[in-house]
Amino acid sequence: MPAALSSSPAGGEVLAGRVAVVSSGMGAVTAQRLAELGATVVVLARRKERLDIS
């Protein structure tokens, strides 16, 4: 992850007001981190099974 996004001095609001579209290939950890940084995260995949959270 780029250094600019590695920490959140603003209390998790670095990406507030931004929308991140994450494909299943990018990984759940990436989606979770973007959400922690304040982004609204939309996850997509071609197959429903790829969206299941384990």
For each residue, the residues with C-beta under 8 A, 3 or more apart:
1: 5 6 33
2: 5 6
3: 6
4:
5: 1 2 14 15 33 37
6: 1 2 3
7:
8: 11 12 13 14 36 37 38
9: 14
10: 13 14 16 38
11: 8
12: 8 36 37 38
13: 8 10 16 37 38
14: 5 8 9 10 37 38
15: 5 18 20 34 37 38 39
16: 10 13 38 39
17: 38
18: 15 38 39 40
19: 39 40 41 42
20: 15 31 34 39 40 41 42
21: 42 44
22: 26 27 30 31 34 41 42 43 44
23: 26 43 44 45
24: 27 43 44 45 50 51
25:
26: 22 23 30 31
27: 22 24 30 31
28: 31 32 53
29: 32 33
30: 22 26 27 33 34
31: 20 22 26 27 28 34 35 41 43
32: 28 29 35 36
33: 1 5 29 30 36 37
34: 15 20 22 30 31 37 39 41
35: 31 32 38 39 40 41
36: 8 12 32 33
37: 5 8 12 13 14 15 33 34
38: 8 10 12 13 14 15 16 17 18 35
39: 15 16 18 19 20 34 35
40: 18 19 20 35
41: 19 20 22 31 34 35
42: 19 20 21 22
43: 22 23 24 31 51
44: 21 22 23 24 51
45: 23 24 48 50 51
46: 50
47: 50 51
48: 45 51 52
49: 52
50: 24 45 46 47
51: 24 43 44 45 47 48
52: 48 49
53: 28
54:
